[in-house]
Amino acid sequence: MNDLSIYFHIPFCLKKCNYCSFYSTIFIKEVKDKFINSLLKELNLNLDLLQNYNIKTIYFGGGTPSILEEKDFEKIFLFFRNKLNLKNLKEITIEVNPETVNYEKFRNLKDFGLNRISLGVESFLDRSLKFLGRVHNKEKIFESFDILRKLNYKNINLDLILGIPKESLKEFLNNLKISVSLNPEHISIYSLEYYKDSKLYLDLINGKINSWSKTKERDAYKKAKAFLEKNGYIQYEISNFSKPYFESLHNLNYWSGGEYIGFGPKAYSFIKGVYILNGNLQFYINSLSKDKYPYVKIINLNKEKLKKILFILSLRKIDGVSISEFEKRFGKLNIIDKLNEYKKLGFINFMKNRVLLTNKGIIVGNEIFSDLI
């Protein structure tokens, strides 16, 4: 049986962040209860499919999945325990807003099998957190991290945002120093995104705020990379650093072209070379109330397009792509000439049978990926 990762998109937030996209909605208990019922129906509709795979990782994302009650998680975990073989399950992750962490709840979640936490820190500057519309402050981050450690969670990721307007390079690097002082197993650094329907995007195009320049972002990234590596964190993907053996198994499956199935509104799946997209929350609940799959899009890419997407995903990994293994799985690569052009520019290296980004190439990775696609 092939391996499979499972992703749950939990579409609820405590409040609408200034940079949030349309994927999430404000938490309303009645809507949440309908959503949980729909989620269980979707799981049951896919039971036969799930039984044909080795489930390796489960990931709760959002939104703010930690907003759900213990009874909601219990229903989901009972489905897996009662109906599926989980002997190959290695990792269960949940994205967590610091404001939602309390001792009893996360003790019980640990008993359910949760073994990895991704804490949405964003910044240790209260000014920046307020600017982003986050509900937590710096002290809440420290408090929640302390609770998780007291509960003996041994695999914690801290998410940081690079490029917050009005935050200086020095302040961003100080956020990084504070993060390292907490000694988490994993640190992720993501550039701030300006979603088209967000308040931040409107403020940007109306000239109320200024985004970081590419030069400033690249300088911050290079300094962050050097600092983290000096402090024992290994970069294994463009945005991700971990202590040895604490890489995100779930995300590694994505980057390696593995199969995954997404549950919940706006969740993507990638099964047997086909991408499937679920509809929004209202469509999702309405469809499942009629015992129908909540799909709004089934994407059968042509072979060459799919191959390029999977190759680019794999190239995000710092150890690059084994050309022979990739071609064995997906067919012959037709972009070797283009890769050789980037090699001449110093952005790409060939090492034995592997192709990988150089340090210079990592900095401009997104531009390279756009060109290769």
N, C-alpha and C positions, 0 to 999 in steps of 0.2 A: 504493500500500500504506500502511496505517496504521502509526504508530510503536508500539513495544512496549518496555517495561522488563522485565528479568528479575531475579528475586530468588532467591537460594539461601539456604535456612535450614539452617545447619550446627549440629546439635543437641548439640554437645559442649563441655564446659568442663574446665579444669584441675582445678577443685574447685567444689563447690556454694557459690555466694555466698549470703550471708544473705538477700538480697533477690531471688534468682532465682525464677522461676516454674517450673512443671512442664515447660516447653518444652525444657529442656536436661538432659543427663545427663553423668555423669563419663566422661571419655575412656577408652575401652578399645579397644585396637588391633583386636582381632578383630571387634568390633561396628562399628568405623569402616570396616573393609574391606568388610563386608557392606553398609554404608550407601553407600559409593562405588559399588559394583556396582549397587545399586538406583537410585542417582541417575542413572547412565549409562543404565539401562533406561528410566527416566522421561523422560529427554531424548529418547531414540529413539522412545518412544511418541508424543511431541509434535512429532516432526520436521516432519510435513506442516504443522502449525499454525504452527510457527516460520518456515517458509519463506514464509509468506504475509504476513510483517510486516517492517518496517524495525526492526532491533534498535538502539536508541539508547543504552541503559545496561544494565550488569550490576552487581549488588550482592550481595556475600557478607556475610550477617548471621548472627546466632546468639543464644545460644551464643558460642563463640569460634572463628570460622572460621579464624583464623590458626594454630590448632592443627594443621590438616591438613599433611601432608607435601608437599613439592614435587611428587612423583610423582602425588599426588592432583589437585593443581591442573593439572598437565600433561595428565592424562586429560580433564579438563573443557574446557580451552582447545583441545585437539586436536579435540574434538567440534565446537566452534564453527568452528575454522579449516577443517576438512575438509568440513563439511556445510552451512555457512550463509554467506550473504553478509554481511560485517561492515563494508561500506564506509561505513555511516552510524553506526557505533558511536562514541560520543563519550566515554564515561566508564565505567571499571571501578573499583569501590570495594570495599574490604574493611574490615570492622570488626576492630580489632587490640587484643589485650591486650598491654600493654607487655612483659610477661614473655616473650612468644613472638617478639620481634623479634631477629633476628640478621642480620649483614651478608650472608652468602652466600645465605640463603633469600630475603631481600627483593630482592637483586640479581637473582636468577633470576625472581622474580615480576614484577619490572619488565620483564624481557625478554619475559614472556608477554603483556604489555600492560597490567598494572595501573598505573593513573595517579592514583588517589585513595585516601588512607588516612584512616580514621576511628579515632583513637586513644582508647581508653576510659580516660581519665584519672580521672574521677569526682571526685577531690580531690587536693590536694598535701599533705594532712595524713596522716602515717602512721597516726595514731590513728584517723582516719575510715576509711582504707582497711582497717585491721584490723577495725574495727567492722562494715564491710560484708562482710567475708570475702574481700576481694580478695587475689590472690597477689602483686601487685607492691607496691613502695613508691615514695616520691617520687624516689629516686635512679634507679630503673629507668625512670621516665617520662623523665627528662632524657637518660638513656643511649639509650633507644630513639628518642627524637625526633632526637638527634644522628646516629644511624646512618641514619635515613631521609633527613635533609638531606644527609648525605655521599653518599648514593645518588642525590641530585638529584631526590627526590620534591618536586614543586612545588605539590601540592594536598593539604594535610593539615588535617583537622578534629580538634579536641579536644572530647571530650564531658565536660561537667561536670554534677554532680548538685547541685541546690538542695534544701535541707531535710533534710540529714543530722542526725539527733538528736545532741545534745551539741556540734554545730558552731555557733559563733556567727555572727551576721551579718557581723561584722568578719572572721572567718576565711574565710567564703565569698567575700567581696569580695577578700580577699588571694589566694585561689585564682585569681580572675579576673585579678588584676594579674600573677601569675606566668605565667598562660596567655598574656596579651598580650605579656609580655616575650620569649616564645619566638617570637613573630611568625608564628603559623600563618595559613593563608588563611581558615580557617573555625572558628567556635566555636558549639557547641550547648549549651544549658542546659535540662535536664529536671528537673522536680520528682521527688523520690523517690516511687516507687510501692510500695505495700504489697500484694503479691500474696497471695491468700488461703492459699496452701499454703506460704508462705515463713516462715522463722524470724522475720524482722522483724515480719511481721503478727501472729504468735502473741505475740511480746514486747509489741507495741503493745496488743493487746486484753487482755493479762494485766497491763498497767500497769507493765511493766518499763522501758519507754521512752516518751518523749513525742514526738509529731510536732510540727513547727513549726505555729504558728497561721497562719491565712489572712492576718492583718495582717502578720506577720513575713515570710511568703513574698512578699506583694505589694510590701512595702517593699524587699526584697532584689532582686526582679525589676526594679523601677523604677530602682534604683541601678545594677544591672548593665547595663541597657539604655542608660542615660545614659553610663556609663563606656565601654562598647564603641563607641558612636557617636562619642564624643569621640576615640577612638583609631583611627578610620578604618574601623570595621566597620559595614556596612549591615544593618539588620534587614530580612529579606525574608519571614520567616514568624515566627509567635509565638515559637518556641523557637530560631530559627536566625539567625545573624549571619555575614556574610562580607565579605571585601574585594571590591571591584568585579570582576564576571565570574567569581567563584568560588562561586556558588550551587550547591547539590547538584542536578544535572540529574535524577537519579533520583527524589529526593523531590518535586521540582517537578512531575514527571509524575503522581505520586499526587495531589498537591493540586490539580492541574488537571483531574482526572477522566479521565486517560489510562488506557489498558489496560496490564495487567501480568500476568505469569505467574510463580507461585512454585513452586520445586522444593524437595523435601525435606519432612520431617515437620512437620506443623502450619503449612505454608506456605499462604498465601492467593493466589488468582488473581482477577483481574477482567477477564473477556473477554466482549465483546458484551453488556454490561449485566448479566452474571451473575457472582455471587461463588462461588468454589469453594474448599473447605477440604480439605487433606490430613489423613490420620489421624496418630496418634502414631508413634514410631519403630518399635515392634514391628509395628503394623498396616502401616506403610509398607513395611518389608522383606518381610513375608509376602505382601502384595498383589503387589509387583513380582516376587517369586520365581515367581509364577504369570502374569506378564506382564499383570497387571490394573492399571488406574489406581488410585492409592491414595486416592481421594476418600472422605470420610465425610459431606460435606455439599455440596449444590448449592443455592444460595440465589437464587431468582427473586423479587426484591422487586417489589411493585407499583410502578407508574410514579411515583407521588407520593412514596413513601418513598425510592426510589432518587434521585429528583431532589433531595430535601432533603439526603441524605447527601453527594451530590456538590457541592451548593451550599455546605454547611458546610465541607467540605474546602477548597474554593476560597477561602472567607472567611478561612481561616487565613493566607493570604498577605497581606502588608502592603499591597500595591497593590490588594487586594480582587478583586472579580468584575465583569467587564463583563456587564451584564444582557442586552444584545442578543446577544452571542456565546454566553452560557450558554443563553438561550432558543432560539437557533438550533440548538444541539446537542442540548438535552435537553427542550425544550418550555417552555411558559409557567410562570412562577413564581407560586405562589399564596400567598406569604407576605409580599407587599409591605406589607400593613397592619401585620403584626407588626414588620417592619423599620422602619416609620415610627414605631411606638411607641418602639423603641430609639433612633431618631434624636432624638425629643423628650427622652429621658433623657440624651442626649449620648454614647451608646455607639457610634453608627453615623453615618456621613456618606454623603451621595450627592454625587458629583462628576461632573458631566456624565452619562455613561451608566454609571458605576461605583458600586458599593456597597462600603464598606470600614469596618473597625473604626477608631474613634478611639483615641488613646493611652489614654483612660479605658476604652474597650471592650476593648482588648487585655488589660488586667490581669484582666478578668473574662470573658475569651473562652469558657472552658469552660462557665461557667454560661449564657451566651447560646446556645451551641451546643446544650446539653441542652434548653433551652426551645424552640428552633427545630425540633428533631427531633420 
